[in-house]
Every structure is written in C-alpha cells, then in structure tokens.
Amino acid sequence: ASTMNGGYLNFMGNEFGHPEWIDFPREGNGWSYHYARRQWSLADNKDLLYHDLQSFDHAMLELLKSHQDFAKLKLTQYWSHDKDQVLAFGRGDLLFAFNFHPTQSHTDYRLPVPAGSYHIVLDSDAAVFGGYELVDDQVEHLTQPLPEEQQAELPSGLEELSLYLPSRVALVLRRQ
C-alpha cells in the first residue's frame, strides 16, 4: 500500500493471511463447495495470529488515510541494498524502511534521508501485531551529516539516519 498510486490490492482474506485458497465448484474439484468460502471467523479470534495480521493491515491503511492525497505524493527511493536486503523510500513526510532479510538484523544501519528528526509511527514488530517489540518506538531519531565521501555521491539535503532494523521488519517514520 505504501507504493500505491491510488489503489490498494487485497483480496478475500489476504488482509489476515487466510490459510486456504478459493476454489469455486467446478468439474476439476468434483463440484465441491469446500474451498468456495472464506473463514472470516479466523480474524475474529484473538488467540490466533490472523487477528494480528488484520490489525496491521488496518493500521497501515489508517496511516495512509491520515495523509491527504497520499497517492499523489512523490515516491523517492533513498536506499536499496541487495545483499543486506534493505529498502528505504519516502513519501511526503513519511520514511518507509524495510529489512527483508530472513535472519540478519542490522544494528546502527545508516540510511541517507532528508535531514530532520524522525519518530516511528508504524512498526510491523509491535506487540499489537504479534511482534516482539524489538524496536523502541519512543526514541527520537536525529539525522547526522553524511560522511564527506558520500556527500558528493548523493543529492544535497540528505543526511544519515541510524536505525535498528530487525530481520523481517518494516518501520514507518514521520519526519518532524
């Protein structure tokens, strides 16, 4: 949803990680209705992780709705590193930082971003989403000047932001 330009694609249970597929009655499945349904009750059960994923989906959409004309905001990629499996981009005053690595967490990971003070507004690892709360969302993240060797390579106005990026975690920060 963070890179969308006016549309958000989710379908019949994806928003809470439905465990089965949709298969309408047809000759190939013996005209069975067994998989022609969604188990919406899974997301209602707070003892199951489906509820946590649905909570994240809801929080993400609420964050995007809180920005008027979000889809019209310019999308700017600030960082992409294949080996580290880290991606960072911005939209308006929001910075999206993703660590897609399945096992490697990154301590003091430095990203070139617009200068300023940043606060976490969405953390996929928050307890409310079934996460482990490995990132302190109360910390104010301040940028620092880039090292001289990077200043010539990157657009002006960017500074360095240091973040802890646990594996398989996405953070959204708002620039103050």
NULUMDREN-989772 format. One line per field, with one value per atom (N, C-alpha, C, O): x negated, y, z negated; residue in three letters. Coordinates in Angstrom, 2 decimals, padded with zeros to 5 digits. Each point is the difference from the previous one (the first is absolute). Layout:
x = c(X, ...) .
y = c(Y, ...) .
z = c(Z, ...) .
rest = c(ALA, ...) .
END
This chain:
x = c(-000.81, 000.81, -000.86, 000.44, -001.65, -000.83, -000.50, -000.33, 000.28, -000.45, 001.16, -000.22, 001.43, 001.16, 000.18, -000.43, 001.07, 000.36, 001.50, 000.46, 000.28, 001.44, 000.75, 001.23, -001.93, 000.69, -000.70, -001.21, 001.97, -000.53, 000.55, 001.22, -002.08, 000.44, -000.08, -001.08, 002.21, 000.09, 001.26, 000.95, -000.93, 001.10, 000.42, -000.81, 002.03, 000.69, -000.81, -000.25, -000.17, -000.69, -001.48, -000.63, 000.04, -001.44, -000.34, -001.08, 002.01, -000.29, -000.22, -000.52, 000.91, -000.30, -000.70, -000.08, -000.42, -000.80, 000.80, -000.42, 001.57, 000.85, -000.82, -000.75, 000.89, -000.89, 000.35, -000.78, 001.90, 000.38, 000.32, 000.09, 000.06, 000.28, 001.51, 000.77, -000.37, 001.40, 000.06, -000.77, 001.68, 000.18, 001.50, 000.58, 000.02, 001.44, 000.33, -000.84, 002.05, 000.39, -000.22, 000.40, -001.05, -000.28, -000.24, -000.11, 000.04, -000.19, -001.29, -000.03, -001.04, -001.31, -000.06, -000.90, 001.82, 000.00, 001.27, 000.39, 000.23, 001.19, 001.19, 000.86, -000.83, 001.08, 000.13, 001.10, -002.23, -000.02, 000.10, -000.57, 001.29, 000.10, -000.97, -000.03, -000.76, -000.85, -000.93, -000.14, -000.50, -000.93, 000.61, -000.72, 002.04, 000.69, 000.48, 001.13, -001.98, 000.39, -001.23, -001.12, 001.35, -001.03, 000.38, 001.18, -002.16, 000.24, -000.25, -001.01, 001.94, -000.16, -000.14, -000.57, 001.08, -000.08, -001.44, -000.27, -000.65, -001.40, -000.55, -000.73, 001.06, -000.51, 000.65, -000.56, 001.71, 000.69, -000.54, 000.22, -000.93, -000.52, -001.34, -001.01, 001.00, -001.21, -001.09, -001.13, 001.43, -001.02, -000.81, -001.01, 001.44, -000.70, -000.73, 000.40, -001.46, -000.79, 000.71, -000.43, 001.49, 000.74, 000.50, 000.03, 000.37, 000.48, -001.11, 000.26, -001.49, -001.13, -000.29, -000.25, 000.30, -000.25, 001.10, -000.28, 001.51, 001.09, -000.16, 000.31, -000.78, -000.24, -001.06, 000.12, -001.18, -001.05, 000.56, -000.25, 001.00, 000.58, 000.87, -000.04, 000.83, 000.86, -000.83, 000.29, -001.33, -000.85, -000.71, -000.13, -000.33, -000.68, 000.96, -000.38, 001.59, 000.96, 000.40, 000.19, -000.06, 000.33, -001.13, 000.26, -001.50, -001.14, 000.05, -000.19, 000.45, 000.06, 001.18, -000.11, 001.24, 001.17, -000.24, 000.63, -001.54, -000.28, -000.77, -000.16, -000.33, -000.71, 000.88, 000.24, 000.22, 000.86, -000.74, -001.16, 001.83, -000.56, -001.31, -000.95, 000.88, -001.22, -000.51, -001.20, 002.10, -000.41, -000.65, -000.72, 000.96, -000.59, -001.37, -000.70, 000.32, -001.31, -001.11, 000.12, -001.18, -001.12, -000.65, -000.23, -000.06, -000.69, -001.49, -000.39, -000.45, -001.44, -000.74, 000.12, -000.89, -000.83, -001.28, -000.72, 000.44, -001.21, -001.08, -001.19, 001.58, -001.00, 000.53, 001.16, -002.02, 000.31, -001.31, -000.94, 000.88, -001.23, 000.37, 000.59, -000.93, 000.40, -000.56, 000.73, -002.02, -000.61, 000.62, 000.29, -000.10, 000.61, 001.51, 000.62, -000.04, 001.44, 000.77, 001.03, -001.57, 000.60, 000.47, -000.71, 001.89, 000.57, 000.56, 000.66, -000.92, 000.56, 000.47, -000.72, 001.92, 000.52, 000.90, 000.42, -000.14, 000.81, 001.19, 000.00, 001.00, 001.20, 000.47, 000.42, -000.49, 000.36, -000.92, -001.22, 001.78, -000.82, -000.21, -000.50, 000.87, -000.15, -001.22, -000.26, -000.46, -001.13, 000.36, 000.35, -000.44, 000.27, -001.33, -000.73, 000.42, -001.25, 000.33, 000.68, -001.17, 000.31, -001.29, -000.96, 000.95, -001.07, 000.66, 000.70, -000.93, 000.60, -000.83, 000.42, -001.59, -000.88, 000.67, 000.54, -000.57, 000.70, -000.68, 000.65, -001.96, -000.70, -000.88, -000.31, -000.12, -000.97, 000.67, 000.66, -000.84, 000.43, -001.15, -001.16, 001.46, -001.04, 000.04, 000.99, -002.08, -000.14, -000.70, -000.96, 001.43, -000.62, -000.09, -001.03, 002.13, 000.02, 000.22, 000.96, -001.84, 000.02, 000.62, -000.41, 001.43, 000.74, -000.13, 000.10, -000.31, 000.00, 001.44, 000.72, -000.32, 001.39, 000.01, -001.03, 002.16, 000.07, -000.30, 000.42, -001.15, -000.40, 001.22, 001.02, -001.14, 001.08, 000.05, -000.92, 002.02, 000.29, 001.11, 001.01, -001.17, 000.96, 000.55, -000.72, 002.00, 000.65, 000.74, 000.60, -000.67, 000.69, 001.51, 000.48, 000.25, 001.46, 000.65, 001.18, -001.95, 000.50, -001.18, -001.01, 001.14, -001.07, 000.62, 000.82, -001.19, 000.60, -000.34, 000.64, -001.63, -000.41, 000.65, -000.40, 001.38, 000.68, 000.82, 000.47, -000.31, 000.73, 001.44, 000.55, 000.07, 001.38, 000.16, 001.10, -002.21, 000.02, -000.61, -000.32, 000.15, -000.58, -001.52, -000.61, -000.01, -001.45, -000.67, 000.65, -001.97, -000.82, -000.43, -000.69, 001.10, -000.36, -001.51, -000.48, -000.25, -001.46, -000.48, -001.15, 002.03, -000.36, 000.77, 001.21, -001.91, 000.63, 000.63, -000.71, 002.03, 000.67, 000.12, 000.63, -001.20, 000.01, -001.25, -000.07, -000.91, -001.27, 000.17, 000.65, -001.25, -000.08, -001.27, -001.09, 001.23, -001.13, -000.42, 000.77, -001.99, -000.52, -001.01, -000.82, 000.89, -000.99, -001.31, -000.04, -001.02, -001.35, -000.54, 000.43, -001.37, -000.58, -000.61, -000.56, 000.67, -000.60, -001.52, -000.55, -000.14, -001.45, -000.35, 000.75, -001.87, -000.38, 000.00, 000.42, -000.89, -000.08, 001.38, 000.11, 000.93, 001.35, 000.70, 000.93, -001.34, 000.67, -000.03, 000.98, -002.07, -000.12, 000.84, 000.42, -000.16, 000.72, 001.52, 000.72, -000.24, 001.44, 000.55, -000.75, 002.05, 000.61, -000.18, -000.09, 000.04, -000.15, 001.26, 001.08, -001.23, 001.13, 000.17, 000.83, -001.61, 000.09, -001.02, -001.11, 001.52, -000.89, 000.13, 000.70, -001.37, -000.05, 000.91, -000.08, 000.92, 000.88, -000.40, -000.06, -000.20, -000.41, 001.20, 000.66, -000.38, 001.14, -000.40, -000.95, 001.67, -000.08, 001.10, 001.17, -001.56, 000.94, -000.04, -000.83, 001.70, 000.04, 000.39, 000.60, -000.95, 000.35, 001.52, 000.74, -000.31, 001.42, 000.88, 001.12, -001.63, 000.75, 000.10, -000.94, 002.08, 000.21, 000.30, 000.79, -001.42, 000.25, 000.48, -000.47, 001.40, 000.40, -000.28, 000.47, -001.25, -000.36, 000.52, 000.03, 000.37, 000.46, -001.07, -000.49, 000.15, -000.97, 000.73, 001.06, -001.63, 000.61, -000.44, 000.40) .
y = c(-001.19, 001.19, 001.26, 001.05, -001.14, 001.20, 000.52, 001.18, -002.04, 000.45, 000.17, 000.27, -000.43, 000.07, 001.40, 001.00, -000.95, 001.28, 000.03, 000.10, -000.21, 000.11, -001.30, 000.00, -001.11, -001.26, -000.86, 000.12, -000.96, -000.91, -001.37, -000.19, -000.75, -001.31, -001.00, -000.28, -000.22, -001.07, -000.76, 000.58, -001.88, -000.78, -001.11, -000.86, 000.86, -001.10, -000.74, -001.20, 001.91, -000.64, 000.25, -000.31, 000.87, 000.30, 000.93, -000.09, 001.00, 000.98, -000.64, 000.65, -001.90, -000.68, -001.34, -000.80, 000.55, -001.20, -001.28, -001.01, 001.04, -001.19, -001.21, 000.10, -001.25, -001.14, -000.83, -000.88, 001.12, -000.84, 000.84, 001.23, -001.88, 000.66, 000.02, -000.65, 001.41, 000.01, -000.89, 000.18, -001.11, -000.89, -000.26, -000.80, 001.48, -000.14, -001.36, -000.60, 000.11, -001.30, -000.06, 000.89, -001.96, -000.22, -001.49, -000.76, 000.36, -001.41, -000.54, -001.12, 001.92, -000.44, -000.28, -000.72, 001.26, -000.29, -000.76, 000.00, -000.64, -000.80, 000.84, -000.47, 001.71, 000.93, 000.24, 000.18, -000.20, 000.17, 001.48, 000.87, -000.61, 001.34, 000.20, 001.07, -002.10, 000.04, 001.21, 000.63, -000.30, 001.13, 001.26, 000.92, -000.89, 001.16, 000.91, 000.50, -000.29, 000.81, 000.62, -000.45, 001.47, 000.63, -000.27, 000.05, -000.31, -000.21, 001.33, 000.16, 000.76, 001.34, -000.06, 000.91, -001.95, -000.12, -000.14, 000.30, -000.72, -000.12, 001.34, 000.06, 001.01, 001.33, 000.52, 000.88, -001.39, 000.46, -000.65, 000.50, -001.61, -000.73, 000.60, -000.15, 000.84, 000.69, -000.95, 000.43, -001.72, -000.99, -000.46, -000.68, 001.05, -000.40, 001.20, 001.14, -001.41, 001.08, 000.69, 001.08, -001.65, 000.64, 001.37, 000.95, -000.86, 001.27, 001.06, 001.16, -001.57, 000.94, 000.55, 001.19, -002.06, 000.44, 000.94, 000.98, -001.27, 000.90, 001.35, 001.04, -001.05, 001.25, 000.83, 001.22, -001.87, 000.72, 000.60, 001.17, -001.95, 000.49, 001.22, 000.98, -001.03, 001.13, 001.23, 001.11, -001.31, 001.13, 000.63, 001.22, -002.05, 000.51, 000.86, 001.09, -001.56, 000.77, 001.29, 001.02, -001.06, 001.22, 001.02, 001.20, -001.66, 000.91, 000.67, 001.21, -001.97, 000.57, 000.96, 001.03, -001.37, 000.89, 001.31, 001.01, -001.02, 001.21, 001.04, 001.13, -001.51, 000.93, 000.31, -000.85, 002.07, 000.41, -000.18, 000.39, -000.98, -000.23, -000.77, 000.32, -001.34, -000.80, -000.51, 000.04, -000.51, -000.58, 001.03, -000.37, 001.65, 001.04, 000.45, 000.73, -001.15, 000.39, -000.70, -001.18, 001.90, -000.55, -001.13, 000.10, -001.18, -001.16, 000.15, 000.08, -000.06, 000.18, -001.15, -000.23, -000.48, -001.08, 000.60, 000.72, -001.03, 000.50, -001.06, 000.32, -001.57, -001.04, -001.34, -000.35, -000.41, -001.37, -000.78, 000.34, -001.36, -000.79, -001.48, -000.56, -000.06, -001.38, -000.99, -000.85, 000.96, -000.95, 000.10, -001.01, 002.24, 000.19, -000.23, -000.21, 000.25, -000.13, 001.11, -000.24, 001.46, 001.18, 000.96, 000.23, 000.32, 000.98, 001.14, -000.22, 001.45, 001.18, 000.99, 000.30, 000.20, 001.03, 000.93, -000.30, 001.44, 000.99, 000.42, -000.12, 000.61, 000.59, 001.09, -000.28, 001.52, 001.11, 000.02, -000.05, 000.13, 000.02, -001.40, -000.13, -000.91, -001.37, -000.67, 000.13, -000.86, -000.82, -001.45, -000.37, -000.46, -001.43, -000.74, 000.14, -000.91, -000.76, -001.47, -000.37, -000.48, -001.43, -000.80, 000.28, -001.28, -001.00, -001.32, -000.61, 000.17, -001.22, -001.24, -001.11, 001.29, -001.15, -000.95, 000.44, -001.75, -000.95, -000.24, -000.44, 000.73, -000.30, 001.12, 000.03, 000.90, 001.02, 001.29, 000.68, -000.36, 001.31, 000.97, -000.41, 001.68, 001.01, 001.03, 000.70, -000.64, 000.99, 001.22, -000.12, 001.29, 001.25, 000.07, 000.38, -000.75, 000.02, 001.43, 000.65, -000.16, 001.41, 000.19, -000.60, 001.46, 000.28, 001.47, 000.86, -000.55, 001.40, 000.47, -000.51, 001.49, 000.48, 001.52, 000.58, 000.08, 001.44, 000.33, -000.72, 001.79, 000.41, 000.24, 000.50, -000.87, 000.26, -000.96, -000.78, 000.88, -000.84, -000.96, 000.42, -001.69, -001.03, -000.75, -000.27, -000.06, -000.80, -001.16, 000.16, -001.33, -001.17, 000.16, 000.29, -000.49, 000.07, -001.35, -000.20, -000.72, -001.35, -000.96, 000.23, -001.30, -000.98, -001.38, -000.40, -000.33, -001.32, -000.98, -001.05, 001.37, -000.88, 000.39, -000.52, 001.40, 000.41, -001.17, -000.85, 000.83, -001.08, -000.09, -001.10, 002.23, 000.01, -000.75, -000.40, 000.22, -000.75, -001.39, -000.66, 000.21, -001.31, 000.00, -001.07, 002.24, 000.10, -000.09, -000.23, 000.42, -000.16, 001.32, 000.01, 001.10, 001.35, 000.17, 000.44, -000.78, 000.11, 001.44, 000.31, 000.55, 001.39, 000.90, -000.16, 001.09, 000.94, 001.13, 000.82, -000.78, 001.00, 001.36, 000.91, -000.76, 001.29, 000.83, 001.17, -001.77, 000.67, 001.04, -000.25, 001.41, 001.02, -000.28, -000.04, -000.14, -000.30, 001.29, 000.57, -000.14, 001.23, -000.34, -000.90, 001.63, -000.20, 000.68, 000.93, -001.42, 000.56, 000.27, -000.64, 001.57, 000.24, -001.27, -000.83, 000.70, -001.14, 000.09, 001.10, -002.24, 000.05, 000.70, -000.09, 000.78, 000.81, -000.81, 000.50, -001.74, -000.80, -000.30, -000.24, 000.24, -000.24, 001.27, -000.05, 001.19, 001.26, 000.30, 000.51, -000.82, 000.28, -000.96, 000.34, -001.54, -001.03, 000.14, -000.51, 001.18, 000.05, 001.41, 000.97, -000.85, 001.33, 000.85, -000.53, 001.84, 000.88, -000.05, -000.34, 000.67, -000.01, -001.32, -000.11, -000.90, -001.28, -000.08, 000.52, -001.17, -000.29, -001.49, -000.73, 000.31, -001.41, -000.26, 000.70, -001.71, -000.41, -001.41, -000.90, 000.71, -001.29, -000.69, 000.56, -001.79, -000.76, -001.42, -000.55, -000.02, -001.44, -000.62, 000.30, -001.18, -000.66, -001.51, -000.69, 000.17, -001.45, -000.71, 000.60, -001.87, -000.76, -000.07, -000.10, 000.15, -000.10, 001.04, -000.30, 001.53, 001.07, 001.20, 000.32, 000.33, 001.25, 001.10, -000.20, 001.35, 001.16, 001.15, 000.18, 000.59, 001.25, 001.09, -000.04, 001.02, 001.12, 001.29, 000.16, 000.77, 001.30, 001.04, 000.07, 000.73, 001.09, 001.17, 000.42, 000.11, 001.13, 001.30, 001.07) .
z = c(000.00, 000.00, 000.00, 000.48, -001.02, -000.11, 001.34, 000.12, 000.90, 001.32, 000.97, 001.18, -001.65, 000.89, 000.57, -000.58, 001.70, 000.61, 000.24, 001.13, -002.21, 000.09, -000.18, 000.00, -000.15, -000.18, -001.04, -000.20, -000.43, -001.01, 000.32, 000.01, 000.25, 000.43, -001.14, -000.52, 000.15, -000.97, 000.35, 000.51, -000.76, 000.53, -000.94, -000.36, -000.03, -000.66, -001.06, 000.12, -001.15, -001.10, -000.07, -001.02, 002.08, -000.05, -001.15, -000.57, 000.22, -001.03, -001.36, -000.91, 000.74, -001.26, 000.21, -000.92, 002.12, 000.26, 000.03, -000.56, 001.22, 000.05, 000.46, 000.97, -001.65, 000.27, 001.22, 000.37, 000.27, 001.12, 001.23, -000.08, 001.19, 001.26, 000.24, -000.71, 001.70, 000.45, 001.24, 000.94, -000.95, 001.14, 000.14, -000.74, 001.68, 000.18, 000.62, 000.67, -000.90, 000.54, 001.51, 000.75, -000.36, 001.42, 000.21, -000.97, 002.21, 000.30, -000.61, -000.51, 000.56, -000.50, -001.49, -000.44, -000.34, -001.44, -000.42, -001.17, 002.15, -000.31, -000.43, -000.74, 001.21, -000.31, -001.51, -000.52, -000.15, -001.46, -000.39, 000.66, -001.73, -000.57, -001.17, -000.60, 000.29, -001.19, -000.04, -001.04, 002.16, 000.03, 000.62, 000.37, -000.26, 000.57, -001.13, 000.03, -001.01, -001.15, -000.65, 000.20, -000.97, -000.83, -001.44, -000.36, -000.46, -001.43, -000.72, -000.68, 000.83, -000.57, -001.51, -000.61, -000.01, -001.46, -000.49, -001.17, 002.01, -000.42, -000.47, -001.00, 001.70, -000.35, -001.28, -000.66, 000.30, -001.21, -001.26, -001.11, 001.25, -001.15, -000.43, 000.69, -001.83, -000.47, -000.46, -000.26, 000.15, -000.38, 001.21, -000.16, 001.35, 001.22, 000.61, -000.22, 000.96, 000.60, 001.16, 000.42, 000.09, 001.09, -000.45, 000.79, -002.03, -000.56, 000.04, 000.31, -000.63, -000.01, 001.39, 000.17, 000.83, 001.37, 000.47, 000.69, -001.06, 000.38, -000.70, 000.58, -001.82, -000.73, 000.70, 000.09, 000.40, 000.72, 001.29, 000.30, 000.44, 001.24, -000.26, 000.74, -001.80, -000.37, -000.37, 000.45, -001.27, -000.42, 001.19, 000.07, 000.87, 001.18, 000.83, 000.45, -000.25, 000.79, -000.71, 000.65, -001.98, -000.75, 000.12, 000.12, -000.16, 000.17, 001.36, 000.11, 000.93, 001.35, 000.14, 000.66, -001.28, 000.06, -000.75, 000.30, -001.25, -000.78, 000.80, -000.44, 001.61, 000.88, 001.20, 000.85, -000.79, 001.10, 001.32, 000.13, 000.83, 001.34, -000.05, 000.72, -001.57, -000.15, 001.34, 000.27, 000.58, 001.28, 000.92, 000.93, -001.17, 000.84, -000.49, 000.70, -001.90, -000.53, 000.78, 000.35, -000.09, 000.76, -000.78, -001.21, 001.91, -000.57, 000.30, 001.17, -002.21, 000.17, -000.65, -001.20, 002.00, -000.56, -000.57, 000.69, -001.96, -000.65, -000.09, 000.00, -000.08, -000.21, 000.47, -000.24, 000.90, 000.39, -000.02, 000.72, -001.54, -000.13, 000.09, -000.93, 002.06, 000.25, -001.02, -000.50, 000.18, -000.92, -001.39, -000.63, 000.14, -001.32, 000.03, -001.04, 002.23, 000.21, -000.72, -000.63, 000.75, -000.62, 001.08, 000.99, -001.18, 000.92, -000.83, -001.02, 001.46, -000.67, 001.05, 000.96, -001.15, 000.90, -000.80, -001.11, 001.72, -000.67, 000.83, 001.22, -001.93, 000.62, -000.93, -001.12, 001.57, -000.88, -001.20, 000.16, -001.35, -001.22, -000.58, -001.12, 001.86, -000.48, 000.62, 001.20, -002.03, 000.44, -000.25, -001.12, 002.14, -000.10, 000.07, 000.98, -002.01, -000.05, -000.20, -000.96, 001.86, -000.02, -000.09, 000.71, -001.58, -000.02, 000.38, -000.81, 002.04, 000.49, -000.30, 000.30, -000.91, -000.25, -000.99, -001.01, 001.30, -000.87, -001.35, -000.95, 000.85, -001.25, -000.52, -001.19, 002.04, -000.38, -000.45, 000.79, -002.07, -000.50, 000.17, -000.04, 000.22, 000.22, -001.13, -000.18, -000.56, -001.07, 000.56, 000.76, -001.12, 000.44, 001.53, 000.55, 000.12, 001.46, 000.46, -000.42, 001.26, 000.39, 001.38, 000.99, -000.97, 001.22, 000.37, -000.88, 002.16, 000.43, 000.20, 000.86, -001.66, 000.02, -000.16, -000.35, 000.60, -000.24, -001.47, -000.91, 000.71, -001.35, -000.88, 000.46, -001.73, -000.94, -001.16, -000.24, -000.47, -001.15, 000.40, 000.57, -000.87, 000.41, -001.21, -000.96, 001.03, -001.04, 000.67, 001.06, -001.67, 000.54, -000.18, -001.09, 002.19, -000.05, 000.32, -000.27, 000.83, 000.26, -000.02, 000.67, -001.44, -000.18, 000.16, -000.83, 001.86, 000.23, -001.12, -000.11, -000.72, -001.09, -001.34, -001.04, 001.06, -001.23, -000.57, 000.75, -002.05, -000.66, 000.49, 000.10, 000.20, 000.47, 001.33, 000.36, 000.36, 001.26, -000.17, 001.00, -002.23, -000.25, 000.03, 000.05, -000.07, 000.08, -001.36, -001.02, 001.03, -001.20, -000.62, -001.02, 001.61, -000.50, -000.15, -001.04, 002.09, -000.03, 000.21, -000.29, 000.79, 000.26, -000.97, -000.17, -000.45, -000.92, 000.82, 000.58, -000.54, 000.82, -000.69, 000.55, -001.73, -000.70, 000.29, -000.38, 001.04, 000.27, 001.10, 001.01, -001.21, 001.04, 000.80, -000.56, 001.85, 000.88, 000.71, 000.76, -001.01, 000.59, 001.08, -000.16, 001.26, 001.06, -000.36, -000.81, 001.43, -000.16, 001.40, 000.96, -000.82, 001.32, 000.58, -000.72, 002.02, 000.69, -000.04, -000.06, 000.08, 000.17, 001.31, 000.97, -000.95, 001.18, 001.29, 001.04, -001.09, 001.22, 000.59, 001.20, -002.01, 000.49, 000.45, 000.81, -001.33, 000.32, 001.49, 000.55, 000.11, 001.43, 000.83, 001.11, -001.63, 000.74, -000.09, 000.86, -001.90, -000.26, 000.18, -000.08, 000.32, 000.15, -001.26, -001.11, 001.30, -001.16, -000.86, 000.49, -001.75, -000.93, -000.73, -000.90, 001.30, -000.68, -001.13, 000.11, -001.17, -001.11, -000.32, 000.69, -001.73, -000.37, -001.21, -001.01, 001.14, -001.10, -000.41, 000.83, -002.11, -000.53, -000.64, -000.88, 001.33, -000.51, -000.36, 000.56, -001.48, -000.24, 000.85, -000.17, 001.09, 000.90, -000.24, 000.59, -001.46, -000.20, 001.29, 000.89, -000.79, 001.20, 000.15, -000.98, 002.23, 000.38, -000.68, -000.41, 000.30, -000.64, 000.93, 000.73, -000.76, 000.72, -001.01, -000.93, 001.12, -000.84, 000.86, 001.13, -001.65, 000.64, -001.02, -001.13, 001.56, -000.87, 000.61, 001.23, -002.08, 000.46, -000.33, -001.12, 002.14, -000.20, -000.64, 000.47, -001.53, -000.71, 000.62, -000.46) .
rest = c(ALA, ALA, ALA, ALA, SER, SER, SER, SER, THR, THR, THR, THR, MET, MET, MET, MET, ASN, ASN, ASN, ASN, GLY, GLY, GLY, GLY, GLY, GLY, GLY, GLY, TYR, TYR, TYR, TYR, LEU, LEU, LEU, LEU, ASN, ASN, ASN, ASN, PHE, PHE, PHE, PHE, MET, MET, MET, MET, GLY, GLY, GLY, GLY, ASN, ASN, ASN, ASN, GLU, GLU, GLU, GLU, PHE, PHE, PHE, PHE, GLY, GLY, GLY, GLY, HIS, HIS, HIS, HIS, PRO, PRO, PRO, PRO, GLU, GLU, GLU, GLU, TRP, TRP, TRP, TRP, ILE, ILE, ILE, ILE, ASP, ASP, ASP, ASP, PHE, PHE, PHE, PHE, PRO, PRO, PRO, PRO, ARG, ARG, ARG, ARG, GLU, GLU, GLU, GLU, GLY, GLY, GLY, GLY, ASN, ASN, ASN, ASN, GLY, GLY, GLY, GLY, TRP, TRP, TRP, TRP, SER, SER, SER, SER, TYR, TYR, TYR, TYR, HIS, HIS, HIS, HIS, TYR, TYR, TYR, TYR, ALA, ALA, ALA, ALA, ARG, ARG, ARG, ARG, ARG, ARG, ARG, ARG, GLN, GLN, GLN, GLN, TRP, TRP, TRP, TRP, SER, SER, SER, SER, LEU, LEU, LEU, LEU, ALA, ALA, ALA, ALA, ASP, ASP, ASP, ASP, ASN, ASN, ASN, ASN, LYS, LYS, LYS, LYS, ASP, ASP, ASP, ASP, LEU, LEU, LEU, LEU, LEU, LEU, LEU, LEU, TYR, TYR, TYR, TYR, HIS, HIS, HIS, HIS, ASP, ASP, ASP, ASP, LEU, LEU, LEU, LEU, GLN, GLN, GLN, GLN, SER, SER, SER, SER, PHE, PHE, PHE, PHE, ASP, ASP, ASP, ASP, HIS, HIS, HIS, HIS, ALA, ALA, ALA, ALA, MET, MET, MET, MET, LEU, LEU, LEU, LEU, GLU, GLU, GLU, GLU, LEU, LEU, LEU, LEU, LEU, LEU, LEU, LEU, LYS, LYS, LYS, LYS, SER, SER, SER, SER, HIS, HIS, HIS, HIS, GLN, GLN, GLN, GLN, ASP, ASP, ASP, ASP, PHE, PHE, PHE, PHE, ALA, ALA, ALA, ALA, LYS, LYS, LYS, LYS, LEU, LEU, LEU, LEU, LYS, LYS, LYS, LYS, LEU, LEU, LEU, LEU, THR, THR, THR, THR, GLN, GLN, GLN, GLN, TYR, TYR, TYR, TYR, TRP, TRP, TRP, TRP, SER, SER, SER, SER, HIS, HIS, HIS, HIS, ASP, ASP, ASP, ASP, LYS, LYS, LYS, LYS, ASP, ASP, ASP, ASP, GLN, GLN, GLN, GLN, VAL, VAL, VAL, VAL, LEU, LEU, LEU, LEU, ALA, ALA, ALA, ALA, PHE, PHE, PHE, PHE, GLY, GLY, GLY, GLY, ARG, ARG, ARG, ARG, GLY, GLY, GLY, GLY, ASP, ASP, ASP, ASP, LEU, LEU, LEU, LEU, LEU, LEU, LEU, LEU, PHE, PHE, PHE, PHE, ALA, ALA, ALA, ALA, PHE, PHE, PHE, PHE, ASN, ASN, ASN, ASN, PHE, PHE, PHE, PHE, HIS, HIS, HIS, HIS, PRO, PRO, PRO, PRO, THR, THR, THR, THR, GLN, GLN, GLN, GLN, SER, SER, SER, SER, HIS, HIS, HIS, HIS, THR, THR, THR, THR, ASP, ASP, ASP, ASP, TYR, TYR, TYR, TYR, ARG, ARG, ARG, ARG, LEU, LEU, LEU, LEU, PRO, PRO, PRO, PRO, VAL, VAL, VAL, VAL, PRO, PRO, PRO, PRO, ALA, ALA, ALA, ALA, GLY, GLY, GLY, GLY, SER, SER, SER, SER, TYR, TYR, TYR, TYR, HIS, HIS, HIS, HIS, ILE, ILE, ILE, ILE, VAL, VAL, VAL, VAL, LEU, LEU, LEU, LEU, ASP, ASP, ASP, ASP, SER, SER, SER, SER, ASP, ASP, ASP, ASP, ALA, ALA, ALA, ALA, ALA, ALA, ALA, ALA, VAL, VAL, VAL, VAL, PHE, PHE, PHE, PHE, GLY, GLY, GLY, GLY, GLY, GLY, GLY, GLY, TYR, TYR, TYR, TYR, GLU, GLU, GLU, GLU, LEU, LEU, LEU, LEU, VAL, VAL, VAL, VAL, ASP, ASP, ASP, ASP, ASP, ASP, ASP, ASP, GLN, GLN, GLN, GLN, VAL, VAL, VAL, VAL, GLU, GLU, GLU, GLU, HIS, HIS, HIS, HIS, LEU, LEU, LEU, LEU, THR, THR, THR, THR, GLN, GLN, GLN, GLN, PRO, PRO, PRO, PRO, LEU, LEU, LEU, LEU, PRO, PRO, PRO, PRO, GLU, GLU, GLU, GLU, GLU, GLU, GLU, GLU, GLN, GLN, GLN, GLN, GLN, GLN, GLN, GLN, ALA, ALA, ALA, ALA, GLU, GLU, GLU, GLU, LEU, LEU, LEU, LEU, PRO, PRO, PRO, PRO, SER, SER, SER, SER, GLY, GLY, GLY, GLY, LEU, LEU, LEU, LEU, GLU, GLU, GLU, GLU, GLU, GLU, GLU, GLU, LEU, LEU, LEU, LEU, SER, SER, SER, SER, LEU, LEU, LEU, LEU, TYR, TYR, TYR, TYR, LEU, LEU, LEU, LEU, PRO, PRO, PRO, PRO, SER, SER, SER, SER, ARG, ARG, ARG, ARG, VAL, VAL, VAL, VAL, ALA, ALA, ALA, ALA, LEU, LEU, LEU, LEU, VAL, VAL, VAL, VAL, LEU, LEU, LEU, LEU, ARG, ARG, ARG, ARG, ARG, ARG, ARG, ARG, GLN, GLN, GLN, GLN) .
END
